[in-house]
Amino acid sequence: MSLDRWPAQLAFMVAAFAVTTLIAVGLGAANLGTAMTFGQLAFAAAFMYLIVKR
């Protein structure tokens, strides 16, 4: 998948958030807020990857 255009970049970041949140829920996070915190960290990491990649 090419991450040259902004829709692909946005999809990459949203997917990182969703997948990480679902993994945290599956592994037994205390509540959805805690799971979404891990998702938010993954979103930020994906964002930084896209910035540094250039």
N, C-alpha and C positions, 0 to 999 in steps of 0.2 A: 504494500500500500504506500503510495506516495503522499508525503505530508507537506507538499509544496503550497497547497491552497488552504485558505482559512476554514472552509467547512470540514475538511479532513482533519485539520488540527483540532478543531472544536470537538469532533466526534472522538478523536483519540483521548482528549482530556476527560470528556464525559464518560467514556468507557472505562478509563482508569478509575474514576470515582465510583462508578456503579459496581464494577467487578470487585474492587477492594472492599466496598461496603458489604456486598453479599458474602464475601469470604469471611469478613469479621463477624457477621451475623451467624454464618454457618459454624464458625469456631467457638461460638458462645459468648459474644460480647454482652456486657451487662444489660444494655438497652440499645435502642436504635440510634440514640444520640452519640453514644460511644462508638458504634460502628461507623457512623457518618463522619466522625472525627478522623478515623483512619482513612476513609474515602477522601476527605478534604486534604489530608497529607499526601495521598497519592496523586490527587489533582494538581497540587502545587509542584510535586516532583515531575509530573508530566509536563507542566508548563515550563519549568526550568530546563527540562530536556530540550524542549522545542526552541527555547531562547539560546541555549548554549550550542545547540547543533549547528546553527548558522555560522 
